[in-house]
């Protein structure tokens, strides 16, 4: 298992080469003990340098971002600081996002500025440049999405060049999209093993970005291109996995739905704590760090696709009965103790608990090895449906895709692994607005606890309403505060304003 890219995790010197930088040198040349000219002498060295960028790929910690929305409660101080209105230039999540992305940009620039010294074939250089360019583009996008106007850094800067003028959000976005186009071209002849960036991953990222930006700008040309890229991916040989629960457990790794995953190798010392973060105390003394809220539970419709507020079959005394099967596969029923494939999950009286991502075979050492799914076909289908509905309104083709996801949610979801039949939503009477509501609900319940819903709530401008409501589990958990429009753009970190006088603080901070 995980045999494909174990080298990424075994390159010890690469770790040292790309150690996190200090706040003062986030865009400067990385300090190494090697002469640069002596390093770039073989494809093996180029591969090792490219591998190091994979440490910046989203991993299980990305789940914390869902705690910045209504669907999740966090006991982590970093996200609590944001969700309770304490966002400011010194907030730890603000600082880590800024420094982390510029560290990735610095490392990518160092690679791209030097890789041609290795004198490899054109095709060999292209496959490495494409992978690294992907990371540089995504890092810039994460910065512009949260901070607005930011320094665009496309080369290694000298020690006296750190005070970079900020570029406009539009300029940085243009750079990101252009970089992804070049990435797609560079990787067009490259079929990588599981866990590496491919042209499909670059297309999935660009489709996601264009959906986000097209929504924010109400730009149909962006939405149309997002849908076009999604359509190409849907024709690229991917398919929905036939078991929603298994998709997020080790036995689902490498299946045909996954476009890109962060591989967490089954090697000594190579583990993470996702199971411990999500599980109740009855599961190997876990911590319930990240837990679903009642707001998420209430988003799941009845089995017919009807909202529970208007459903004729919903029973508030038996809230898990006659519901979309993904509810039972994502969240444990808090009204009963659950024997989940031999592991006991006992309600702790305060929090709900995720079932999604939980591996009941995990040992008492509380060590998880799940791969983290970065892009998958389910999301891409939803990109296509949402973009096309915004441009042209509903169609049977688009509704069929929603029903395909709903149907997949019922496969293997019954007692003893039996299938649950999920009736299709009917097309009659759908309008653009009513279908939009269905699509947005579908994104929430299909992608819950995958760490990307913050971006949806942000672009839909739902944060100002949903994040000014208390977080509630079995009992009230947290009073939340979101100040609009200020909090839609994050503050520039204090240390960066000191280091770079060309930057000015965002409005309201």
C-alpha positions as CSV (number, residue, x, y, z in Angstrom):
1,X,0.0,0.0,0.0
2,X,1.1,3.6,-0.7
3,X,4.0,2.1,-2.7
4,X,3.9,4.7,-5.5
5,X,5.4,7.8,-4.1
6,X,7.1,6.8,-0.9
7,X,10.2,8.5,-2.1
8,X,8.5,11.8,-1.4
9,X,8.6,10.9,2.3
10,X,12.1,9.5,2.3
11,X,14.1,12.3,0.9
12,X,15.7,13.5,4.1
13,X,18.0,16.1,2.6
14,X,15.0,17.7,0.8
15,X,13.3,18.3,4.1
16,X,16.4,20.2,5.3
17,X,16.6,22.1,2.1
18,X,13.1,23.4,2.4
19,X,12.8,24.1,6.1
20,X,10.2,26.7,7.0
21,X,11.6,30.2,6.7
22,X,11.5,33.0,9.2
23,X,9.0,35.8,8.9
24,X,11.7,38.2,7.7
25,X,12.8,36.1,4.6
26,X,9.6,34.6,3.3
27,X,10.5,35.5,-0.3
28,X,14.3,35.1,-0.2
29,X,16.6,32.5,-1.5
30,X,16.5,29.3,0.7
31,X,19.6,28.7,2.6
32,X,21.2,25.4,1.9
33,X,24.5,23.7,2.5
34,X,24.9,22.7,-1.1
35,X,26.4,24.7,-4.0
36,X,23.5,25.2,-6.5
37,X,25.7,24.4,-9.5
38,X,26.8,21.2,-7.8
39,X,23.3,20.1,-7.1
40,X,21.6,20.2,-10.5
41,X,23.5,17.4,-12.1
42,X,21.0,14.6,-12.7
43,X,17.3,13.8,-13.1
44,X,17.3,12.1,-9.7
45,X,18.3,15.4,-8.0
46,X,15.7,17.3,-10.0
47,X,13.1,14.7,-9.0
48,X,14.1,15.0,-5.3
49,X,13.8,18.8,-5.4
50,X,10.4,18.6,-7.1
51,X,9.2,16.0,-4.5
52,X,9.9,18.5,-1.7
53,X,7.0,20.7,-2.9
54,X,4.6,17.9,-2.2
55,X,5.0,18.6,1.5
56,X,3.0,21.8,0.9
57,X,0.0,19.9,-0.6
58,X,-3.1,20.1,1.5
59,X,-3.3,17.4,4.1
60,X,-5.7,16.4,6.9
61,X,-5.2,19.7,8.7
62,X,-7.2,21.3,5.9
63,X,-10.3,20.0,7.6
64,X,-10.0,22.9,10.1
65,X,-11.2,25.4,7.5
66,X,-14.7,23.9,7.6
67,X,-14.8,25.1,11.2
68,X,-15.0,28.6,9.8
69,X,-18.4,27.8,8.5
70,X,-21.7,26.8,10.2
71,X,-21.2,23.1,9.6
72,X,-18.3,22.4,12.0
73,X,-17.3,23.3,15.6
74,X,-13.6,23.3,16.5
75,X,-11.8,23.2,19.8
76,X,-8.6,24.4,18.0
77,X,-7.6,27.9,19.2
78,X,-6.6,29.0,15.7
79,X,-10.0,28.5,14.2
80,X,-11.8,29.6,17.4
81,X,-10.0,32.9,17.1
82,X,-11.6,33.5,13.7
83,X,-15.0,32.0,14.3
84,X,-15.6,34.1,17.5
85,X,-14.7,37.4,15.8
86,X,-11.1,37.7,17.0
87,X,-9.5,37.9,13.6
88,X,-6.7,40.4,13.5
89,X,-3.2,41.0,12.0
90,X,-1.7,38.8,14.7
91,X,-4.1,35.8,14.4
92,X,-2.3,32.6,14.1
93,X,-4.3,31.2,11.1
94,X,-3.7,34.5,9.3
95,X,0.0,34.4,9.9
96,X,0.4,30.7,9.0
97,X,-1.5,31.1,5.8
98,X,0.7,34.1,4.7
99,X,4.0,32.6,5.7
100,X,3.2,29.1,4.5
101,X,2.1,30.1,1.0
102,X,5.1,32.4,0.5
103,X,7.4,29.6,1.7
104,X,5.9,27.4,-1.0
105,X,6.3,30.2,-3.6
106,X,9.9,30.7,-2.6
107,X,10.7,27.0,-3.0
108,X,8.9,26.8,-6.3
109,X,10.8,29.8,-7.6
110,X,14.1,28.3,-6.5
111,X,13.3,25.2,-8.4
112,X,12.0,26.9,-11.6
113,X,15.0,29.3,-11.6
114,X,17.5,26.5,-11.5
115,X,16.1,23.3,-13.0
116,X,17.4,24.1,-16.5
117,X,20.9,23.7,-15.2
118,X,20.4,19.9,-15.1
119,X,20.3,19.7,-18.9
120,X,17.5,17.2,-19.1
121,X,15.4,16.5,-22.1
122,X,12.6,18.9,-22.9
123,X,9.9,16.5,-22.0
124,X,11.6,15.6,-18.7
125,X,12.0,19.2,-17.6
126,X,8.4,19.9,-18.6
127,X,6.9,17.3,-16.3
128,X,8.8,18.6,-13.3
129,X,8.2,22.3,-14.1
130,X,4.5,21.6,-14.5
131,X,4.2,20.0,-11.1
132,X,6.1,22.8,-9.4
133,X,4.3,25.5,-11.3
134,X,1.0,24.0,-10.0
135,X,2.1,24.6,-6.4
136,X,3.2,28.2,-7.1
137,X,-0.1,29.1,-8.8
138,X,-2.2,27.6,-6.0
139,X,-0.2,29.4,-3.3
140,X,-0.7,32.7,-5.0
141,X,-4.4,32.0,-5.3
142,X,-4.8,31.2,-1.7
143,X,-3.2,34.5,-0.8
144,X,-5.3,36.6,-3.2
145,X,-8.5,35.0,-2.1
146,X,-8.0,35.8,1.6
147,X,-5.9,39.0,1.4
148,X,-6.8,40.7,-1.9
149,X,-3.8,42.7,-3.3
150,X,-0.6,40.8,-2.5
151,X,3.0,40.7,-3.7
152,X,3.3,38.6,-6.8
153,X,6.7,36.8,-6.6
154,X,7.6,34.9,-9.7
155,X,11.4,34.5,-9.2
156,X,13.9,34.1,-6.4
157,X,14.6,37.4,-4.7
158,X,17.9,38.6,-3.4
159,X,18.5,39.5,0.2
160,X,17.9,43.2,-0.6
161,X,14.7,42.6,-2.7
162,X,12.2,41.6,0.0
163,X,10.1,44.8,-0.1
164,X,7.9,43.9,-3.0
165,X,5.0,46.1,-4.2
166,X,1.6,44.5,-3.9
167,X,-0.1,43.6,-7.2
168,X,-3.8,44.0,-7.7
169,X,-6.0,41.1,-7.1
170,X,-6.9,41.0,-10.8
171,X,-3.2,40.9,-11.8
172,X,-2.4,38.0,-9.4
173,X,-5.5,36.1,-10.7
174,X,-4.4,36.6,-14.3
175,X,-1.0,35.2,-13.3
176,X,-2.5,32.2,-11.6
177,X,-4.7,31.3,-14.5
178,X,-1.9,31.7,-17.0
179,X,0.4,29.5,-14.8
180,X,-2.3,26.8,-14.7
181,X,-2.6,26.9,-18.5
182,X,1.1,26.4,-18.8
183,X,1.0,23.6,-16.2
184,X,-1.7,21.8,-18.2
185,X,0.4,22.1,-21.4
186,X,3.6,21.0,-19.6
187,X,1.9,17.9,-18.1
188,X,-0.2,17.0,-21.2
189,X,2.1,14.2,-22.2
190,X,2.8,13.0,-18.6
191,X,0.8,10.2,-17.0
192,X,1.9,10.2,-13.3
193,X,1.4,7.6,-10.6
194,X,-1.1,8.0,-7.9
195,X,-0.4,11.0,-5.7
196,X,1.4,13.2,-8.2
197,X,0.1,16.3,-9.9
198,X,-1.3,15.6,-13.4
199,X,-2.9,17.8,-16.0
200,X,-6.3,16.6,-14.6
201,X,-5.4,18.0,-11.2
202,X,-4.4,21.3,-12.8
203,X,-7.6,21.4,-14.7
204,X,-9.6,20.6,-11.5
205,X,-7.9,23.5,-9.7
206,X,-8.5,25.9,-12.5
207,X,-12.2,24.8,-12.7
208,X,-12.5,25.4,-9.0
209,X,-10.9,28.8,-9.2
210,X,-13.0,29.9,-12.1
211,X,-16.2,28.8,-10.3
212,X,-15.2,30.8,-7.3
213,X,-14.2,33.9,-9.2
214,X,-17.1,33.6,-11.6
215,X,-19.5,33.6,-8.7
216,X,-17.8,36.5,-7.0
217,X,-17.8,38.6,-10.2
218,X,-21.0,37.3,-11.7
219,X,-18.9,36.5,-14.8
220,X,-20.5,34.0,-17.1
221,X,-17.4,33.7,-19.2
222,X,-15.5,32.4,-16.2
223,X,-18.3,30.1,-15.2
224,X,-18.5,28.7,-18.8
225,X,-14.8,28.0,-18.8
226,X,-15.1,26.3,-15.4
227,X,-17.8,24.1,-16.8
228,X,-15.8,23.3,-19.9
229,X,-12.8,22.2,-17.8
230,X,-15.0,20.1,-15.6
231,X,-16.6,18.5,-18.7
232,X,-13.2,17.5,-20.0
233,X,-12.3,15.9,-16.6
234,X,-15.6,14.0,-16.6
235,X,-14.6,12.5,-20.0
236,X,-11.1,11.7,-18.8
237,X,-11.8,8.2,-17.5
238,X,-12.7,9.0,-13.9
239,X,-15.8,7.5,-12.2
240,X,-17.7,7.8,-9.0
241,X,-16.6,5.3,-6.4
242,X,-19.4,2.8,-5.5
243,X,-19.3,3.3,-1.8
244,X,-19.3,6.8,-0.1
245,X,-18.1,5.5,3.3
246,X,-15.2,3.6,1.7
247,X,-14.2,6.6,-0.3
248,X,-12.8,8.2,2.8
249,X,-11.2,5.1,4.3
250,X,-7.9,3.4,3.5
251,X,-9.6,0.7,1.4
252,X,-10.8,3.4,-1.0
253,X,-7.4,4.8,-1.8
254,X,-6.5,5.0,-5.4
255,X,-10.0,4.5,-6.7
256,X,-11.2,6.0,-10.0
257,X,-12.9,9.0,-8.4
258,X,-9.7,10.5,-7.0
259,X,-8.0,13.1,-9.2
260,X,-5.3,14.0,-6.7
261,X,-4.7,12.9,-3.1
262,X,-2.1,13.7,-0.5
263,X,-0.5,10.3,0.1
264,X,0.1,9.4,3.8
265,X,2.4,6.4,3.6
266,X,2.0,3.4,5.8
267,X,5.6,3.7,7.1
268,X,7.0,3.9,10.6
269,X,6.6,7.3,12.0
270,X,4.5,8.5,9.0
271,X,1.1,8.9,10.5
272,X,-1.4,11.7,11.3
273,X,-4.1,12.1,13.9
274,X,-7.3,12.6,11.9
275,X,-9.1,9.7,13.6
276,X,-8.2,11.0,17.0
277,X,-9.3,14.6,16.1
278,X,-12.7,13.4,14.9
279,X,-13.5,10.4,17.2
280,X,-15.4,10.5,20.5
281,X,-13.5,9.6,23.7
282,X,-14.9,6.0,23.5
283,X,-12.8,5.5,20.3
284,X,-9.3,5.0,21.6
285,X,-9.6,8.0,24.0
286,X,-10.0,10.4,21.0
287,X,-10.6,14.2,21.5
288,X,-13.5,15.4,19.3
289,X,-11.4,18.3,18.2
290,X,-13.5,18.9,15.0
291,X,-17.2,18.0,15.2
292,X,-20.3,18.5,13.1
293,X,-23.0,20.9,14.2
294,X,-26.8,20.7,14.1
295,X,-26.6,23.2,11.2
296,X,-25.0,20.5,9.1
297,X,-27.3,17.8,10.2
298,X,-30.3,19.9,9.2
299,X,-28.9,20.4,5.7
300,X,-29.4,16.8,4.8
301,X,-32.8,16.4,3.1
302,X,-35.2,13.4,3.5
303,X,-34.5,10.4,1.3
304,X,-36.7,12.0,-1.4
305,X,-34.6,15.1,-1.6
306,X,-37.1,17.3,0.3
307,X,-35.9,19.8,2.8
308,X,-36.7,18.5,6.3
309,X,-38.5,21.8,7.1
310,X,-41.2,20.9,4.5
311,X,-40.8,17.1,4.5
312,X,-43.9,15.0,5.2
313,X,-41.8,12.0,6.3
314,X,-39.2,13.6,8.6
315,X,-39.6,12.7,12.2
316,X,-37.8,15.0,14.6
317,X,-37.9,12.3,17.3
318,X,-36.0,9.9,15.0
319,X,-33.9,12.4,13.0
320,X,-31.8,9.7,11.2
321,X,-34.8,7.9,9.8
322,X,-35.8,8.4,6.1
323,X,-32.9,10.8,5.5
324,X,-30.4,11.1,2.7
325,X,-28.1,8.1,3.3
326,X,-25.0,10.3,3.4
327,X,-26.2,11.6,6.8
328,X,-25.6,8.2,8.5
329,X,-22.3,7.8,6.6
330,X,-21.0,11.2,7.7
331,X,-22.3,11.7,11.2
332,X,-22.9,9.3,14.1
333,X,-26.4,9.2,15.5
334,X,-26.1,11.0,18.9
335,X,-29.2,9.2,20.2
336,X,-27.6,5.8,20.4
337,X,-24.3,4.1,21.1
338,X,-22.9,2.6,17.9
339,X,-20.9,-0.5,17.4
340,X,-19.2,0.4,14.2
341,X,-17.5,-2.7,12.7
342,X,-16.3,-3.7,16.2
343,X,-15.4,-0.3,17.5
344,X,-17.7,1.4,20.0
345,X,-18.8,5.0,19.5
346,X,-20.6,6.4,22.6
347,X,-22.3,9.8,22.7
348,X,-20.3,12.1,25.0
349,X,-23.4,14.2,25.8
350,X,-22.1,17.5,24.2
351,X,-20.7,17.0,20.7
352,X,-21.8,15.2,17.6
353,X,-19.2,13.2,15.9
354,X,-18.1,12.6,12.3
355,X,-18.2,9.1,10.9
356,X,-16.7,10.3,7.7
357,X,-12.9,9.7,7.6
358,X,-13.1,7.3,10.6
359,X,-11.4,4.0,10.1
360,X,-12.7,1.5,12.7
361,X,-9.6,-0.7,12.1
362,X,-7.4,2.0,13.5
363,X,-5.3,0.7,16.4
364,X,-5.2,2.0,19.9
365,X,-2.1,3.9,19.1
366,X,-4.4,6.5,17.6
367,X,-2.4,6.7,14.4
368,X,-4.2,7.3,11.1
369,X,-2.9,6.7,7.6
370,X,-5.8,7.9,5.4
371,X,-4.8,9.7,2.3
372,X,-6.3,13.2,2.1
373,X,-8.4,13.7,-1.0
374,X,-7.5,17.0,-2.7
375,X,-9.6,16.8,-5.9
376,X,-12.2,14.2,-6.8
377,X,-14.8,13.7,-9.5
378,X,-17.7,14.4,-7.1
379,X,-16.6,18.0,-6.7
380,X,-15.9,18.4,-10.4
381,X,-19.4,17.3,-11.2
382,X,-20.8,19.8,-8.8
383,X,-18.6,22.5,-10.4
384,X,-20.1,21.7,-13.7
385,X,-23.7,21.7,-12.5
386,X,-23.4,24.9,-10.6
387,X,-21.6,26.8,-13.3
388,X,-24.0,25.6,-16.1
389,X,-27.1,26.4,-14.0
390,X,-25.8,30.0,-13.4
391,X,-25.2,30.5,-17.1
392,X,-28.2,28.6,-18.7
393,X,-30.5,27.5,-15.9
394,X,-31.6,23.9,-15.0
395,X,-31.6,21.0,-17.4
396,X,-32.3,17.3,-17.1
397,X,-28.6,16.6,-17.8
398,X,-27.6,18.7,-14.8
399,X,-30.2,17.2,-12.5
400,X,-29.1,13.7,-13.5
401,X,-25.7,14.5,-12.1
402,X,-27.1,15.5,-8.8
403,X,-29.2,12.4,-8.8
404,X,-26.1,10.3,-9.6
405,X,-24.4,11.6,-6.5
406,X,-27.5,10.9,-4.4
407,X,-27.8,7.4,-5.8
408,X,-24.1,6.7,-5.1
409,X,-24.7,7.8,-1.5
410,X,-27.1,4.9,-1.1
411,X,-24.8,2.1,-2.4
412,X,-23.7,-0.2,0.4
413,X,-25.3,2.2,3.0
414,X,-27.9,-0.2,4.4
415,X,-27.8,-2.9,7.0
416,X,-25.1,-5.5,6.2
417,X,-23.9,-3.4,3.3
418,X,-27.2,-3.6,1.4
419,X,-28.0,-0.7,-1.0
420,X,-30.6,1.9,-0.1
421,X,-32.7,3.1,-3.0
422,X,-32.7,6.9,-3.3
423,X,-35.5,8.3,-5.4
424,X,-34.5,10.8,-8.0
425,X,-35.4,14.5,-7.7
426,X,-37.9,15.3,-10.4
427,X,-37.2,18.0,-13.0
428,X,-40.8,19.4,-13.1
429,X,-41.1,22.9,-11.7
430,X,-37.4,23.5,-11.3
431,X,-36.2,27.1,-11.8
432,X,-32.7,28.5,-11.8
433,X,-33.2,29.8,-8.2
434,X,-34.8,26.6,-6.8
435,X,-32.1,24.4,-8.5
436,X,-29.4,26.7,-7.1
437,X,-30.7,25.9,-3.7
438,X,-30.5,22.2,-4.4
439,X,-27.0,22.5,-5.8
440,X,-25.7,24.5,-2.9
441,X,-27.2,22.0,-0.4
442,X,-25.7,19.2,-2.4
443,X,-22.2,20.7,-2.3
444,X,-22.5,21.0,1.5
445,X,-23.6,17.5,2.2
446,X,-21.4,15.8,-0.4
447,X,-18.2,17.8,0.5
448,X,-18.7,18.2,4.3
449,X,-15.4,17.7,6.3
450,X,-13.2,18.0,3.2
451,X,-11.9,21.4,4.1
452,X,-13.2,23.4,1.1
453,X,-16.7,24.6,2.2
454,X,-15.3,27.8,3.7
455,X,-14.6,29.0,0.1
456,X,-18.2,28.2,-0.9
457,X,-19.8,30.0,2.0
458,X,-17.4,32.9,1.3
459,X,-18.3,33.3,-2.4
460,X,-22.0,32.8,-1.8
461,X,-21.7,35.5,0.9
462,X,-23.4,33.3,3.4
463,X,-20.8,33.9,6.2
464,X,-22.4,37.1,7.5
465,X,-25.7,35.3,8.2
466,X,-24.5,31.8,9.2
467,X,-21.5,32.8,11.2
468,X,-23.5,35.2,13.4
469,X,-25.5,32.3,14.8
470,X,-24.3,30.1,17.7
471,X,-22.7,26.8,17.0
472,X,-24.9,24.1,18.4
473,X,-24.2,20.4,18.9
474,X,-26.1,18.3,21.4
475,X,-25.9,21.5,23.5
476,X,-24.9,25.1,22.6
477,X,-21.1,25.2,21.9
478,X,-19.9,28.6,20.8
479,X,-21.2,32.1,20.1
480,X,-19.9,33.3,16.8
481,X,-19.2,36.7,15.3
482,X,-18.6,37.7,11.7
483,X,-18.3,41.3,10.7
484,X,-19.2,42.0,7.1
485,X,-17.9,43.2,4.8
486,X,-14.6,43.4,6.7
487,X,-14.1,39.7,7.5
488,X,-14.4,38.6,3.9
489,X,-10.8,40.0,3.4
490,X,-8.2,39.1,6.0
491,X,-5.7,41.5,7.5
492,X,-2.1,41.6,6.4
493,X,0.1,40.2,9.2
494,X,1.7,42.7,11.5
495,X,5.2,41.5,10.9
496,X,4.8,41.9,7.1
497,X,3.7,45.4,7.4
498,X,6.8,46.2,9.4
499,X,9.1,44.4,7.0
500,X,7.5,45.8,3.8
501,X,6.4,49.4,4.0
502,X,5.0,49.1,0.5
503,X,2.0,47.1,2.0
504,X,-1.0,48.8,3.5
505,X,-3.4,47.2,5.9
506,X,-6.8,46.0,4.6
507,X,-9.9,48.1,5.4
508,X,-11.2,47.8,9.0
509,X,-8.1,46.3,10.7
